[in-house]
Amino acid sequence: MPEQSERTGIVSRATQAAPNWAAWSQEAVHLMQERNAAWTRNYSLEGCRYQWNLDDAQLVFRSESNEVVCDICVIGSVSRSEGTFCWAWANEAIPSCAQRGLERVREFGVTHALELLIQQRWPGGRPDGLEMAAVAGRILDADGVWIAETGDVTVFLALSNFRRRPRQWQCQGT
């Protein structure tokens, strides 16, 4: 199976012949760690304030002088109280615009008979969500992944298309 692009990382030498999915998944984790470090460094985003919006399918980082925006694809979520991982495509609360491209992850699972990529919901916790975020990020050729916690739920996002824009709001002093 040929690589889709030089940057893709979907297929590696270790997985070209007979895929070892544990190794492939571990490679995905390392790939997303490298890509996360790269965008954080390239855009100087360490410690910046951020806000994500499902309706716009964007994550915005704010610094003193500008904003860095990227597109998001919600991968899935983990509920601590239920002890489950749920794919975004199985969650009616996630707008379709915030799932753009996620069907490729499910199709990859069908093609390679990977049940964790096909089942809507299954027993799992944060470590499982982190692994699914890395796997999905690799399949989607994402620029990185993001993890957001809100109460009982941890949401996993794939990030792409980073760009700078002038800051659109200013704090008003009194």
C-alpha positions in Angstrom: 0.0 0.0 0.0 1.7 3.3 -1.0 1.8 6.3 1.2 -0.8 9.0 0.5 1.6 11.8 0.9 5.1 12.4 2.4 3.5 13.9 5.4 0.5 11.6 5.9 2.0 9.0 8.2 -0.9 6.7 7.6 1.4 3.9 6.3 4.9 3.4 7.5 7.6 0.9 6.7 6.7 -1.0 9.8 3.1 -1.4 8.6 3.3 -1.7 4.8 3.3 -5.5 4.6 1.3 -7.0 7.4 0.1 -4.3 9.7 0.9 -4.6 13.4 -1.9 -2.4 14.7 -0.4 -2.0 18.2 2.8 -0.6 16.6 0.8 1.4 14.1 -1.2 3.0 17.0 1.9 3.7 18.9 3.4 5.4 15.8 0.2 7.5 15.6 0.7 8.6 19.2 4.3 9.7 18.5 3.3 11.4 15.3 0.6 13.5 17.0 3.0 14.4 19.8 5.5 15.6 17.3 2.9 17.6 15.3 1.4 19.1 18.5 4.9 20.3 19.5 5.4 21.7 16.1 2.3 23.9 15.9 2.7 25.0 19.5 6.3 26.1 18.7 5.6 27.5 15.2 2.7 29.7 16.4 4.1 30.4 20.0 1.0 29.1 21.6 2.3 27.8 24.8 0.1 29.0 27.6 -2.2 31.0 25.3 -5.9 31.5 26.1 -8.2 29.5 23.8 -11.8 28.9 23.0 -13.4 26.2 20.9 -16.8 26.4 19.2 -18.6 23.4 17.7 -20.9 25.5 15.6 -18.0 27.1 13.8 -15.8 24.0 14.1 -12.9 26.1 15.1 -10.4 26.5 18.0 -9.1 30.0 18.5 -5.9 30.8 20.5 -5.5 34.4 21.6 -2.3 36.3 22.3 -1.7 40.0 22.9 -1.5 40.9 19.3 -3.2 38.2 17.2 -5.3 35.1 17.1 -4.4 31.7 15.7 -7.3 29.8 14.3 -7.6 26.1 13.3 -10.4 23.9 12.1 -11.5 21.1 14.4 -13.0 17.7 13.9 -14.5 16.2 17.0 -13.2 12.7 17.3 -15.1 11.5 20.3 -15.6 11.8 24.0 -15.1 9.9 27.2 -17.6 10.0 30.1 -15.9 9.2 33.4 -19.2 8.4 35.1 -20.3 6.0 32.3 -16.8 4.7 31.7 -17.3 4.8 28.0 -15.8 6.2 24.8 -18.2 7.5 22.2 -17.3 8.4 18.6 -18.6 11.8 17.5 -20.5 10.3 14.6 -22.6 8.5 17.1 -23.3 11.6 19.2 -26.3 13.6 18.0 -25.1 16.7 20.0 -22.1 17.1 17.7 -22.9 19.3 14.6 -22.0 17.7 11.3 -19.7 20.6 10.5 -17.6 19.6 13.6 -17.3 16.0 12.3 -15.9 16.9 8.9 -13.8 14.0 7.6 -14.5 11.7 10.6 -16.2 9.2 8.3 -12.7 8.3 6.9 -11.8 7.0 10.4 -14.8 4.7 10.4 -14.2 3.6 6.8 -10.6 2.8 7.8 -11.9 0.7 10.6 -14.2 -1.2 8.3 -11.5 -1.8 5.7 -9.1 -3.1 8.3 -11.6 -4.8 10.6 -10.7 -2.7 13.6 -13.8 -2.9 15.9 -12.7 0.1 18.1 -13.0 2.3 15.0 -16.4 0.9 14.0 -18.4 0.5 17.3 -20.3 3.6 18.3 -19.6 3.4 22.0 -17.5 1.0 24.1 -16.1 0.7 27.6 -13.1 3.0 27.9 -11.5 5.9 29.7 -9.1 8.8 29.0 -6.2 6.6 27.9 -8.4 5.0 25.3 -9.7 8.4 24.1 -6.1 9.6 23.8 -5.2 6.6 21.6 -8.3 7.1 19.4 -7.4 10.8 19.1 -4.0 9.8 17.8 -5.2 7.1 15.5 -7.9 9.4 14.1 -5.4 12.3 13.8 -3.1 10.0 11.8 -5.9 8.8 9.5 -7.1 12.3 8.9 -3.5 13.6 8.5 -4.3 16.2 11.2 -1.9 18.9 12.2 -2.4 17.7 15.8 -4.9 16.9 18.4 -6.5 18.7 21.4 -8.1 17.4 24.5 -10.7 19.5 26.4 -12.4 18.6 29.7 -15.8 19.8 30.6 -17.1 18.4 33.9 -17.5 14.6 33.5 -16.7 14.6 29.8 -13.4 14.7 28.0 -13.6 15.7 24.3 -10.9 14.8 21.8 -10.4 17.0 18.7 -8.3 16.7 15.5 -6.8 20.1 14.5 -6.0 21.3 10.9 -5.5 24.4 8.8 -3.7 26.6 11.3 -3.7 30.3 10.4 -3.1 33.7 11.9 -5.6 36.5 11.9 -5.6 40.0 13.6 -7.1 39.9 17.0 -10.9 40.4 16.7 -11.6 41.6 20.2 -9.9 43.7 22.9 -10.4 43.7 26.6 -12.0 47.0 27.7 -10.3 48.5 30.8 -12.3 50.4 33.4 
